[in-house]
Amino acid sequence: MARATGETIWWSLFAAGGVVAALLVPALIFITGVAIPFVNQGQVPSLKPMYHTEVMKRAGSVPGRVLLFVVISFSLFHCVHRFRHTLKDLGLHGAQGLVALLCYGSATLGSVLAGWLVCML
């Protein structure tokens, strides 16, 4: 019988982070960088004084907070999983447990910090 590991959990978080990074991050860039500044046609985005308050109002709503948390935390897990397997491919096999602990621990800590910061919006 195969030994049970938590690798499936990390792979699922990696996959979710990849989907979030591919689908939601470009949409957020478009919304915050293009759509909101050009809401009032004919205005130059840098001259619109309500831009910052408009973005903060949207980000401070419950769906905005959830979206920010999901994007940040899943992207962190995607990044560290890719980084861990890159280190493995480069030949760092001796400290696999330590590397996994540092990588996934930092992503977990970053997700907790992101959750706290998003709640403070």
C-alpha positions in Angstrom: 0.0 0.0 0.0 1.2 3.5 -0.9 2.3 5.8 1.9 -0.2 8.6 2.6 1.3 12.1 2.0 -0.2 15.5 1.9 1.0 16.0 -1.7 -2.6 16.0 -3.1 -3.5 18.9 -0.9 -0.6 21.0 -2.1 -1.2 20.0 -5.8 -4.8 21.1 -5.5 -3.8 24.5 -4.0 -1.2 24.8 -6.8 -3.9 24.1 -9.4 -6.3 26.5 -7.8 -3.6 29.2 -7.7 -2.8 28.6 -11.4 -6.5 29.1 -12.3 -6.8 32.2 -10.2 -3.6 33.6 -11.6 -4.7 32.9 -15.2 -8.4 34.1 -14.9 -8.8 36.5 -12.0 -5.6 38.5 -12.0 -5.9 39.8 -15.6 -9.5 40.7 -14.9 -8.5 42.6 -11.7 -5.8 44.4 -13.6 -8.3 45.4 -16.3 -10.9 46.6 -13.8 -8.5 48.6 -11.6 -6.3 49.8 -14.3 -8.6 50.5 -17.3 -12.3 50.2 -16.5 -12.6 52.3 -13.3 -10.4 55.2 -14.5 -12.4 55.5 -17.7 -15.9 55.3 -16.1 -16.4 59.0 -16.9 -15.7 59.3 -20.6 -13.4 62.1 -21.6 -11.6 62.3 -18.2 -7.9 61.7 -17.9 -7.4 58.9 -15.2 -4.8 60.9 -13.3 -7.1 63.8 -12.9 -10.1 61.9 -11.5 -10.1 62.5 -7.7 -12.6 59.8 -6.9 -10.4 56.9 -8.4 -8.8 55.9 -5.1 -12.1 56.0 -3.1 -13.9 54.1 -5.8 -11.4 51.3 -5.8 -11.3 51.2 -2.0 -15.1 51.1 -1.9 -15.2 48.1 -4.2 -12.4 46.3 -2.4 -13.9 47.0 1.0 -17.1 45.2 0.2 -17.6 41.6 1.3 -17.2 40.2 -2.2 -14.2 42.4 -2.9 -12.5 41.2 0.3 -13.2 37.6 -0.5 -11.9 38.0 -4.0 -8.7 39.7 -2.7 -8.1 37.0 -0.2 -8.6 34.2 -2.7 -6.3 35.8 -5.3 -3.6 36.5 -2.8 -3.6 33.2 -0.9 -4.0 30.9 -3.9 -1.3 32.8 -5.8 1.0 32.3 -2.8 0.4 28.6 -2.7 0.9 28.4 -6.5 4.2 30.3 -6.2 5.7 28.2 -3.4 4.7 24.9 -4.9 6.4 25.8 -8.1 9.4 27.1 -6.2 9.7 23.9 -4.2 9.6 21.7 -7.2 12.1 23.9 -9.0 14.5 23.4 -6.1 13.8 19.6 -6.3 14.6 19.7 -10.0 17.8 21.6 -9.3 19.0 18.7 -7.1 18.1 19.8 -3.6 16.8 16.4 -2.4 18.5 16.2 1.0 16.3 18.8 2.8 13.0 18.0 1.2 11.1 18.1 4.5 12.7 21.4 5.5 12.1 23.0 2.1 8.5 21.8 2.1 8.0 23.2 5.6 9.6 26.5 4.8 7.7 26.9 1.5 4.2 25.9 2.6 4.7 27.5 6.0 5.5 30.8 4.4 2.5 30.5 2.1 0.2 29.7 5.1 1.7 32.6 7.1 1.2 34.9 4.1 -2.4 33.8 3.7 -3.1 34.4 7.3 -1.5 37.9 7.0 -3.5 38.5 3.8 -6.7 37.5 5.6 -5.9 39.9 8.5 -5.1 42.8 6.1 -8.2 42.2 4.0 -10.3 42.2 7.1 -8.8 45.6 8.1 -9.9 47.2 4.8 
